[in-house]
Amino acid sequence: MANYNKDNFYNNHYFFTFRDPTHGLVQFVGQSEASKLGMISTTNGQVYMGYATTRIYPPAPSTTSTSTTSSSTSTSTSATSTSTSSGAPRQRRQATSSASSSVASSSSSTTSTSAAATSTVAPIPYMKAVRVSSFDTFTTGVFILDASHMPVGCGVWPAWWTVPTNPAGGWPNGGEIDIVEGISYTSQNTYSVHTTPGCKVNSTTNAQLGSYQLQNITQATNCASAETSNQGCGVQSNLRNDFGVGYNNQGGGIHAMVWDKDYGIKSWFFNRANAPADIAAGKPDPMGWGTPQGSWPATDCDPAKFFFNHVSVFSNTICGDWAGDNFLWNNAFQGQSQSCAQRTGYPTCQAYVQSKDVDFSQAYWLINSVKVYQTARTY
């Protein structure tokens, strides 16, 4: 069993310091810098992880790179607007380690933009942020996050997820499991998996409380990222307190994901008041937890084939392909009472981040523990 808490969390995670694969307006920093800036700490028995509030202004792009960037940005924005109007995250996080990051950064240079070259008018400011992955790897098991607060605010995109480090053939080989994910002020969590072709869900027999994010049920139950514009099988929670403001107002809660070779992958959320006693006792037994929010049964998606050797990842980006999508910025969804355009008065995520009014005062995690009860391992 792995137990990451105030005593050992940051010593058991490495810091991703390459370009954000989801094109967020962030610069991921290392442990030393994050500590000096007050972005990470342990306090009152909890692990603190936040965003820096100081803007960084990169050098202005050259005339040549500006022209190239404008073209590729236009293409990316158009594709995102078309694909993400459902509220589902489109572009996933393909790189998890320094080695794979270099590949991702290099290969994406001709089709996407970095934070340092995204405007033809003036350099865009971006924020320093943290993305960490566990040194330990896991195959199957019970993954439990107990936290009291998660990042909220227009433009933020926090997530807790699992994925392999440098899988042969690249992402999504080895799969990706998103346990906690959302943007801005949404209050419904997004549970999802991403795989290579062949992993599907039988919507007729599958039992889950959440609803598929895509209206086209054929696409919604096809977990192959290459066949769904990188969206995979996304499930929207039927709750209003497993993400964001609702989650924070109740002092957080417990997210649990089970990855079992015989039953598949399932995700739950529990308020502290109704959390199963076996979780607190350190002997989690998912068989007694009831119907999950999201379920991807092994019958049509063999975990042994599509998922292996995952690390636990916390990522914290800003804007990017999902939170920065113009349609989503201008429309309230997944429990939001107002769109971010209405809330901030700015027409785009980028404009808001550039402004003097940007407010990330609530954009931080307070983590009590991450526990992983591994049941098997493959190499």
VOPAGU-2260 file (C-alpha; in pm, 1 decimal, decimal comma):
REM VOPAGU-2260
SITE   aa  ch    i         X         Y         Z
SITE  MET   A    0       0,0       0,0       0,0
SITE  ALA   A    1     115,3     353,5     -79,7
SITE  ASN   A    2       9,2     630,9     155,3
SITE  TYR   A    3     103,6     983,7      45,3
SITE  ASN   A    4      37,4    1245,3     311,0
SITE  LYS   A    5     188,8    1550,2     481,9
SITE  ASP   A    6     492,7    1351,7     591,1
SITE  ASN   A    7     600,0    1220,0     251,7
SITE  PHE   A    8     387,8    1352,8     -34,5
SITE  TYR   A    9     638,6    1570,9    -217,2
SITE  ASN   A   10     929,4    1335,5    -150,1
SITE  ASN   A   11     739,4    1064,6    -335,9
SITE  HIS   A   12     645,7    1271,5    -643,1
SITE  TYR   A   13     847,7    1419,3    -926,3
SITE  PHE   A   14     776,0    1758,8   -1079,8
SITE  PHE   A   15     691,8    1789,2   -1449,8
SITE  THR   A   16     869,5    2099,4   -1586,6
SITE  PHE   A   17     806,4    2084,0   -1959,7
SITE  ARG   A   18     546,3    2251,6   -2178,8
SITE  ASP   A   19     185,8    2178,4   -2088,7
SITE  PRO   A   20      55,9    1922,9   -2343,6
SITE  THR   A   21    -293,9    2073,6   -2309,7
SITE  HIS   A   22    -167,1    2419,6   -2416,3
SITE  GLY   A   23    -248,8    2592,7   -2089,3
SITE  LEU   A   24    -118,7    2938,6   -2006,0
SITE  VAL   A   25     112,7    2796,8   -1742,9
SITE  GLN   A   26     478,3    2727,2   -1680,5
SITE  PHE   A   27     520,3    2413,0   -1472,1
SITE  VAL   A   28     797,9    2462,1   -1217,3
SITE  GLY   A   29    1021,0    2231,5   -1015,2
SITE  GLN   A   30     999,0    2154,4    -645,5
SITE  SER   A   31    1255,2    2409,1    -530,0
SITE  GLU   A   32    1096,9    2700,5    -715,4
SITE  ALA   A   33     745,2    2594,2    -620,2
SITE  SER   A   34     847,0    2584,4    -255,9
SITE  LYS   A   35    1014,3    2926,7    -269,5
SITE  LEU   A   36     703,7    3076,2    -431,8
SITE  GLY   A   37     476,0    2927,0    -167,4
SITE  MET   A   38     299,9    2705,9    -420,0
SITE  ILE   A   39     361,1    2387,0    -222,8
SITE  SER   A   40     380,8    2318,9     149,4
SITE  THR   A   41     249,8    2104,4     429,0
SITE  THR   A   42      39,2    2282,0     685,4
SITE  ASN   A   43    -202,6    2178,0     959,2
SITE  GLY   A   44    -157,5    1815,8     868,2
SITE  GLN   A   45    -242,4    1871,5     501,6
SITE  VAL   A   46     -61,7    1892,3     168,8
SITE  TYR   A   47    -103,3    2234,5       6,2
SITE  MET   A   48     -65,1    2272,5    -370,8
SITE  GLY   A   49    -157,7    2600,2    -541,1
SITE  TYR   A   50    -107,7    2827,3    -839,2
SITE  ALA   A   51     133,8    3121,0    -839,2
SITE  THR   A   52     -33,2    3457,7    -886,2
SITE  THR   A   53     257,6    3638,7   -1047,2
SITE  ARG   A   54     232,0    3677,5   -1425,7
SITE  ILE   A   55     522,9    3580,9   -1647,0
SITE  TYR   A   56     569,8    3772,4   -1973,2
SITE  PRO   A   57     763,7    3569,8   -2228,8
SITE  PRO   A   58     966,8    3732,2   -2506,6
SITE  ALA   A   59     765,4    3849,3   -2804,5
SITE  PRO   A   60     763,8    3591,9   -3087,5
SITE  SER   A   61     953,0    3667,8   -3406,1
SITE  THR   A   62     769,4    3765,6   -3722,5
SITE  THR   A   63     815,8    3417,4   -3865,4
SITE  SER   A   64     698,9    3227,8   -3556,9
SITE  THR   A   65     410,2    3467,6   -3510,4
SITE  SER   A   66     278,0    3387,7   -3854,5
SITE  THR   A   67     308,9    3015,2   -3796,6
SITE  THR   A   68     156,4    3038,2   -3452,6
SITE  SER   A   69    -142,9    3238,9   -3569,3
SITE  SER   A   70    -222,9    2979,6   -3828,7
SITE  SER   A   71    -192,3    2682,3   -3596,3
SITE  THR   A   72    -381,2    2858,2   -3317,1
SITE  SER   A   73    -671,1    2930,3   -3549,1
SITE  THR   A   74    -684,7    2566,4   -3650,3
SITE  SER   A   75    -672,2    2441,1   -3291,7
SITE  THR   A   76    -939,5    2683,2   -3170,1
SITE  SER   A   77   -1175,1    2589,8   -3448,3
SITE  ALA   A   78   -1138,5    2219,2   -3377,4
SITE  THR   A   79   -1185,5    2267,4   -3004,8
SITE  SER   A   80   -1495,0    2478,1   -3040,6
SITE  THR   A   81   -1654,2    2213,0   -3254,0
SITE  SER   A   82   -1562,9    1917,3   -3036,5
SITE  THR   A   83   -1602,9    2044,3   -2681,0
SITE  SER   A   84   -1943,1    2210,2   -2689,4
SITE  SER   A   85   -2065,3    1902,4   -2502,1
SITE  GLY   A   86   -1849,2    2002,1   -2207,0
SITE  ALA   A   87   -1613,7    1707,7   -2251,3
SITE  PRO   A   88   -1237,0    1760,6   -2236,8
SITE  ARG   A   89   -1093,0    1713,0   -2584,5
SITE  GLN   A   90    -715,4    1730,6   -2572,6
SITE  ARG   A   91    -564,8    1495,5   -2320,9
SITE  ARG   A   92    -234,0    1493,2   -2141,2
SITE  GLN   A   93      -3,8    1278,8   -2352,3
SITE  ALA   A   94     320,6    1326,1   -2160,6
SITE  THR   A   95     397,7    1231,5   -1801,9
SITE  SER   A   96     773,7    1233,8   -1760,1
SITE  SER   A   97    1066,4    1443,8   -1866,2
SITE  ALA   A   98    1157,1    1202,5   -2142,6
SITE  SER   A   99     810,0    1182,6   -2289,9
SITE  SER   A  100     766,2    1554,5   -2236,2
SITE  SER   A  101    1053,2    1633,2   -2468,1
SITE  VAL   A  102     894,2    1423,5   -2738,1
SITE  ALA   A  103     554,9    1581,2   -2686,7
SITE  SER   A  104     696,2    1932,9   -2693,8
SITE  SER   A  105     901,5    1866,9   -3003,5
SITE  SER   A  106     631,7    1688,6   -3199,3
SITE  SER   A  107     367,0    1945,0   -3116,9
SITE  SER   A  108     571,0    2247,5   -3221,0
SITE  THR   A  109     435,6    2252,4   -3574,5
SITE  THR   A  110      71,3    2208,4   -3487,7
SITE  SER   A  111      19,8    2388,1   -3157,9
SITE  THR   A  112     152,7    2677,7   -2955,9
SITE  SER   A  113     350,5    2720,1   -2640,0
SITE  ALA   A  114     270,4    2974,0   -2371,4
SITE  ALA   A  115     556,3    3183,6   -2501,1
SITE  ALA   A  116     419,2    3234,6   -2849,9
SITE  THR   A  117      41,7    3262,9   -2873,7
SITE  SER   A  118     -38,8    3620,7   -2974,9
SITE  THR   A  119      22,5    3840,0   -3274,3
SITE  VAL   A  120     -36,5    4157,0   -3070,1
SITE  ALA   A  121     166,4    4119,9   -2751,4
SITE  PRO   A  122     324,3    3847,8   -2541,8
SITE  ILE   A  123      65,0    3663,9   -2336,1
SITE  PRO   A  124     127,9    3646,8   -1963,3
SITE  TYR   A  125     103,6    3305,1   -1806,4
SITE  MET   A  126     117,0    3171,6   -1453,9
SITE  LYS   A  127     350,3    2934,6   -1277,6
SITE  ALA   A  128     182,1    2610,1   -1177,6
SITE  VAL   A  129     255,7    2262,7   -1046,2
SITE  ARG   A  130     213,0    1919,1   -1197,8
SITE  VAL   A  131     339,2    1616,3   -1001,8
SITE  SER   A  132     348,9    1240,3   -1060,6
SITE  SER   A  133     422,4     958,7    -817,8
SITE  PHE   A  134     749,7     772,3    -842,8
SITE  ASP   A  135     556,4     453,2    -767,3
SITE  THR   A  136     371,4     276,9   -1048,2
SITE  PHE   A  137      55,8      71,5   -1011,5
SITE  THR   A  138    -139,9    -189,5   -1201,7
SITE  THR   A  139    -487,5    -259,5   -1061,3
SITE  GLY   A  140    -589,0    -162,0    -710,8
SITE  VAL   A  141    -801,6      78,1    -510,2
SITE  PHE   A  142    -706,6     447,9    -538,8
SITE  ILE   A  143    -844,6     684,9    -274,1
SITE  LEU   A  144    -811,1    1063,3    -250,3
SITE  ASP   A  145    -916,7    1235,7      70,5
SITE  ALA   A  146    -904,1    1613,6      28,8
SITE  SER   A  147   -1062,7    1916,2     193,4
SITE  HIS   A  148   -1030,7    2168,2     -91,0
SITE  MET   A  149    -966,1    2168,9    -464,9
SITE  PRO   A  150    -885,8    2456,5    -704,6
SITE  VAL   A  151   -1176,0    2670,1    -827,4
SITE  GLY   A  152   -1184,7    2989,8   -1028,8
SITE  CYS   A  153   -1254,3    3093,3   -1384,6
SITE  GLY   A  154    -991,4    2944,2   -1612,8
SITE  VAL   A  155    -847,9    2680,2   -1378,6
SITE  TRP   A  156    -836,4    2314,5   -1483,0
SITE  PRO   A  157    -730,8    2084,4   -1197,4
SITE  ALA   A  158    -726,3    1705,2   -1217,6
SITE  TRP   A  159    -623,4    1388,0   -1037,3
SITE  TRP   A  160    -564,2    1099,7   -1275,0
SITE  THR   A  161    -350,3     796,2   -1352,5
SITE  VAL   A  162    -148,5     714,2   -1663,7
SITE  PRO   A  163     168,2     523,6   -1759,6
SITE  THR   A  164     507,0     688,6   -1785,6
SITE  ASN   A  165     654,0     659,2   -2134,9
SITE  PRO   A  166     445,3     365,1   -2262,0
SITE  ALA   A  167     573,1     195,2   -2576,8
SITE  GLY   A  168     398,9     362,0   -2869,2
SITE  GLY   A  169     310,1     670,0   -2665,5
SITE  TRP   A  170     -19,3     787,2   -2519,5
SITE  PRO   A  171    -285,3     645,5   -2489,8
SITE  ASN   A  172    -111,4     305,7   -2479,3
SITE  GLY   A  173    -153,6     178,1   -2126,6
SITE  GLY   A  174    -466,3     388,9   -2084,8
SITE  GLU   A  175    -557,9     692,2   -1878,2
SITE  ILE   A  176    -806,4     706,3   -1591,3
SITE  ASP   A  177    -941,7    1045,9   -1485,3
SITE  ILE   A  178   -1077,2    1031,6   -1131,4
SITE  VAL   A  179   -1117,6    1402,0   -1052,1
SITE  GLU   A  180   -1141,0    1659,5   -1327,9
SITE  GLY   A  181   -1327,6    1977,4   -1406,7
SITE  ILE   A  182   -1286,8    2343,8   -1488,9
SITE  SER   A  183   -1363,6    2688,4   -1350,5
SITE  TYR   A  184   -1671,3    2688,8   -1124,6
SITE  THR   A  185   -1829,1    2362,3   -1236,2
SITE  SER   A  186   -1968,6    2154,1    -949,7
SITE  GLN   A  187   -2007,8    1817,6   -1123,2
SITE  ASN   A  188   -1703,0    1598,8   -1157,3
SITE  THR   A  189   -1597,9    1437,9   -1485,4
SITE  TYR   A  190   -1496,1    1072,3   -1467,4
SITE  SER   A  191   -1337,7     926,3   -1780,6
SITE  VAL   A  192   -1101,0     675,0   -1936,8
SITE  HIS   A  193    -891,9     697,1   -2254,5
SITE  THR   A  194    -754,3     398,2   -2441,1
SITE  THR   A  195    -627,2     259,8   -2767,3
SITE  PRO   A  196    -897,1     121,9   -3004,7
SITE  GLY   A  197   -1105,2    -171,3   -2883,4
SITE  CYS   A  198   -1224,6     -61,1   -2540,4
SITE  LYS   A  199   -1598,0       4,4   -2530,1
SITE  VAL   A  200   -1888,2      16,5   -2285,0
SITE  ASN   A  201   -2222,5    -160,8   -2324,4
SITE  SER   A  202   -2459,8     118,9   -2228,9
SITE  THR   A  203   -2754,2    -123,8   -2204,4
SITE  THR   A  204   -2605,2    -341,0   -1932,0
SITE  ASN   A  205   -2368,9     -95,2   -1763,1
SITE  ALA   A  206   -2478,3      34,4   -1421,2
SITE  GLN   A  207   -2363,2     383,1   -1319,0
SITE  LEU   A  208   -2515,8     693,4   -1160,1
SITE  GLY   A  209   -2347,1     944,7   -1391,1
SITE  SER   A  210   -2447,3    1022,0   -1748,3
SITE  TYR   A  211   -2238,3     995,2   -2063,9
SITE  GLN   A  212   -2099,1    1331,5   -2169,4
SITE  LEU   A  213   -2153,6    1287,9   -2540,2
SITE  GLN   A  214   -2506,7    1271,2   -2676,9
SITE  ASN   A  215   -2407,8    1028,6   -2950,2
SITE  ILE   A  216   -2414,6     706,7   -2748,6
SITE  THR   A  217   -2194,0     522,0   -2996,7
SITE  GLN   A  218   -1919,7     778,0   -2949,4
SITE  ALA   A  219   -1989,1     820,2   -2578,0
SITE  THR   A  220   -1921,4     451,6   -2511,5
SITE  ASN   A  221   -1613,6     423,8   -2733,7
SITE  CYS   A  222   -1310,3     483,9   -2513,2
SITE  ALA   A  223   -1058,8     496,5   -2799,8
SITE  SER   A  224    -908,8     844,6   -2798,6
SITE  ALA   A  225    -807,3     822,4   -3164,3
SITE  GLU   A  226   -1170,1     760,2   -3262,4
SITE  THR   A  227   -1333,4    1023,7   -3039,9
SITE  SER   A  228   -1113,0    1332,0   -3093,5
SITE  ASN   A  229    -927,5    1242,3   -2771,8
SITE  GLN   A  230   -1241,6    1253,4   -2557,0
SITE  GLY   A  231   -1256,7     885,9   -2461,1
SITE  CYS   A  232   -1543,8     762,2   -2244,6
SITE  GLY   A  233   -1647,2    1057,2   -2029,3
SITE  VAL   A  234   -1913,0    1040,9   -1757,9
SITE  GLN   A  235   -2068,4    1345,7   -1593,1
SITE  SER   A  236   -2156,8    1307,5   -1227,2
SITE  ASN   A  237   -2519,9    1329,1   -1115,0
SITE  LEU   A  238   -2404,9    1508,2    -798,8
SITE  ARG   A  239   -2343,1    1876,3    -728,7
SITE  ASN   A  240   -2075,8    1836,0    -465,6
SITE  ASP   A  241   -1803,6    1606,3    -601,7
SITE  PHE   A  242   -1615,3    1891,1    -766,4
SITE  GLY   A  243   -1554,4    2263,6    -724,1
SITE  VAL   A  244   -1744,0    2502,1    -499,9
SITE  GLY   A  245   -1993,5    2245,7    -371,7
SITE  TYR   A  246   -1707,7    2014,9    -281,7
SITE  ASN   A  247   -1516,5    2289,3    -101,3
SITE  ASN   A  248   -1821,8    2420,2      84,5
SITE  GLN   A  249   -1870,4    2082,9     253,5
SITE  GLY   A  250   -1503,3    2046,0     341,9
SITE  GLY   A  251   -1423,7    1816,4      51,4
SITE  GLY   A  252   -1476,2    1443,2      56,9
SITE  ILE   A  253   -1344,2    1113,9     -73,8
SITE  HIS   A  254   -1297,2    1006,6    -434,9
SITE  ALA   A  255   -1231,0     638,7    -490,7
SITE  MET   A  256   -1141,5     449,6    -806,2
SITE  VAL   A  257   -1123,9      73,8    -835,4
SITE  TRP   A  258    -923,2     -89,3   -1113,5
SITE  ASP   A  259    -989,7    -462,3   -1112,2
SITE  LYS   A  260    -879,1    -719,3   -1370,1
SITE  ASP   A  261   -1211,7    -905,7   -1349,7
SITE  TYR   A  262   -1465,3    -627,2   -1294,4
SITE  GLY   A  263   -1309,3    -335,1   -1479,5
SITE  ILE   A  264   -1281,6      27,8   -1364,4
SITE  LYS   A  265   -1531,0     209,5   -1140,7
SITE  SER   A  266   -1529,2     549,6    -967,3
SITE  TRP   A  267   -1721,0     673,5    -662,6
SITE  PHE   A  268   -1752,1     987,9    -454,4
SITE  PHE   A  269   -1846,3     995,1     -85,8
SITE  ASN   A  270   -1925,0    1278,2     154,4
SITE  ARG   A  271   -1744,2    1226,9     479,4
SITE  ALA   A  272   -2075,1    1160,4     653,6
SITE  ASN   A  273   -2162,6     868,0     426,6
SITE  ALA   A  274   -1817,2     730,9     343,2
SITE  PRO   A  275   -1792,5     353,9     392,4
SITE  ALA   A  276   -1640,1     261,9     727,1
SITE  ASP   A  277   -1400,5      20,6     557,4
SITE  ILE   A  278   -1223,0     315,4     390,9
SITE  ALA   A  279   -1148,6     482,4     723,9
SITE  ALA   A  280   -1044,3     145,5     863,2
SITE  GLY   A  281    -784,8     105,0     589,2
SITE  LYS   A  282    -956,7    -204,4     447,0
SITE  PRO   A  283   -1156,0     -76,8     147,3
SITE  ASP   A  284   -1410,9    -323,8       9,5
SITE  PRO   A  285   -1571,8    -183,9    -308,1
SITE  MET   A  286   -1822,3    -469,5    -322,4
SITE  GLY   A  287   -2026,1    -288,7     -57,2
SITE  TRP   A  288   -2007,9      62,2    -198,1
SITE  GLY   A  289   -2316,2      55,4    -418,6
SITE  THR   A  290   -2352,7     183,0    -774,3
SITE  PRO   A  291   -2055,1     396,5    -888,5
SITE  GLN   A  292   -2070,1     733,7   -1060,7
SITE  GLY   A  293   -1872,1     597,0   -1355,6
SITE  SER   A  294   -1824,3     238,5   -1470,5
SITE  TRP   A  295   -1620,1      77,4   -1747,2
SITE  PRO   A  296   -1676,7    -299,9   -1714,2
SITE  ALA   A  297   -1414,1    -556,0   -1810,4
SITE  THR   A  298   -1662,3    -738,7   -2033,8
SITE  ASP   A  299   -1600,0    -503,1   -2325,9
SITE  CYS   A  300   -1275,2    -340,3   -2208,8
SITE  ASP   A  301   -1021,0    -584,9   -2072,8
SITE  PRO   A  302    -810,4    -399,6   -1812,5
SITE  ALA   A  303    -517,7    -637,1   -1869,3
SITE  LYS   A  304    -504,7    -527,7   -2233,0
SITE  PHE   A  305    -574,6    -155,4   -2209,9
SITE  PHE   A  306    -431,5     -42,9   -1873,0
SITE  PHE   A  307     -92,7     -97,8   -1708,0
SITE  ASN   A  308     179,8      58,0   -1491,8
SITE  HIS   A  309      12,8     386,5   -1397,1
SITE  VAL   A  310     147,5     671,9   -1189,6
SITE  SER   A  311     -75,0     900,2    -983,2
SITE  VAL   A  312     -82,6    1254,1   -1127,0
SITE  PHE   A  313    -204,6    1591,4   -1003,0
SITE  SER   A  314    -211,5    1854,2   -1278,5
SITE  ASN   A  315    -306,8    2220,7   -1246,4
SITE  THR   A  316    -333,2    2419,8   -1565,3
SITE  ILE   A  317    -503,4    2740,2   -1679,2
SITE  CYS   A  318    -722,3    2791,8   -1987,2
SITE  GLY   A  319    -582,3    2539,2   -2234,2
SITE  ASP   A  320    -786,4    2318,2   -2463,7
SITE  TRP   A  321   -1075,9    2266,3   -2222,5
SITE  ALA   A  322   -1097,7    2554,1   -1972,6
SITE  GLY   A  323    -998,3    2796,2   -2249,3
SITE  ASP   A  324   -1261,1    2676,0   -2497,5
SITE  ASN   A  325   -1460,9    2981,4   -2608,6
SITE  PHE   A  326   -1795,5    2801,1   -2615,9
SITE  LEU   A  327   -1754,1    2673,4   -2261,3
SITE  TRP   A  328   -1623,0    3007,6   -2138,0
SITE  ASN   A  329   -1937,9    3177,1   -2262,6
SITE  ASN   A  330   -2190,0    2918,6   -2141,5
SITE  ALA   A  331   -2279,1    2785,8   -1796,3
SITE  PHE   A  332   -2265,7    2407,1   -1769,5
SITE  GLN   A  333   -2213,4    2122,8   -1520,9
SITE  GLY   A  334   -2368,1    2307,0   -1228,3
SITE  GLN   A  335   -2238,7    2658,3   -1296,4
SITE  SER   A  336   -2489,0    2933,6   -1219,8
SITE  GLN   A  337   -2311,3    3173,7   -1456,9
SITE  SER   A  338   -2067,8    3141,8   -1740,9
SITE  CYS   A  339   -1716,5    3268,8   -1679,1
SITE  ALA   A  340   -1779,1    3540,8   -1938,4
SITE  GLN   A  341   -2068,8    3665,9   -1725,4
SITE  ARG   A  342   -1886,4    3620,0   -1398,1
SITE  THR   A  343   -1565,4    3797,2   -1502,3
SITE  GLY   A  344   -1683,6    4038,2   -1771,4
SITE  TYR   A  345   -1413,5    3912,1   -2007,8
SITE  PRO   A  346   -1498,2    3745,7   -2343,4
SITE  THR   A  347   -1222,1    3482,0   -2329,6
SITE  CYS   A  348   -1017,5    3291,3   -2076,8
SITE  GLN   A  349    -701,4    3441,4   -2224,9
SITE  ALA   A  350    -830,6    3797,1   -2183,6
SITE  TYR   A  351    -920,5    3728,2   -1821,4
SITE  VAL   A  352    -579,9    3581,1   -1737,2
SITE  GLN   A  353    -415,7    3884,7   -1896,6
SITE  SER   A  354    -625,9    4124,6   -1692,9
SITE  LYS   A  355    -566,4    4290,2   -1357,5
SITE  ASP   A  356    -886,8    4130,2   -1230,3
SITE  VAL   A  357    -772,8    3768,3   -1243,2
SITE  ASP   A  358    -849,9    3595,4    -912,8
SITE  PHE   A  359    -695,7    3259,2    -826,3
SITE  SER   A  360    -725,6    3300,5    -451,5
SITE  GLN   A  361    -926,6    2977,4    -428,0
SITE  ALA   A  362    -713,8    2783,6    -676,6
SITE  TYR   A  363    -543,3    2536,8    -446,0
SITE  TRP   A  364    -558,2    2179,4    -317,8
SITE  LEU   A  365    -564,8    2075,5      47,5
SITE  ILE   A  366    -493,5    1702,6      42,7
SITE  ASN   A  367    -524,6    1484,7     349,3
SITE  SER   A  368    -397,4    1171,5     181,0
SITE  VAL   A  369    -371,5     966,8    -135,3
SITE  LYS   A  370    -382,4     594,7     -66,1
SITE  VAL   A  371    -330,1     318,9    -319,8
SITE  TYR   A  372    -403,7     -40,3    -230,1
SITE  GLN   A  373    -238,8    -226,4    -515,3
SITE  THR   A  374    -363,8    -577,2    -588,6
SITE  ALA   A  375    -126,8    -676,9    -870,5
SITE  ARG   A  376     162,2    -548,9   -1078,6
SITE  THR   A  377     289,4    -605,3   -1429,5
SITE  TYR   A  378     615,1    -493,9   -1595,5
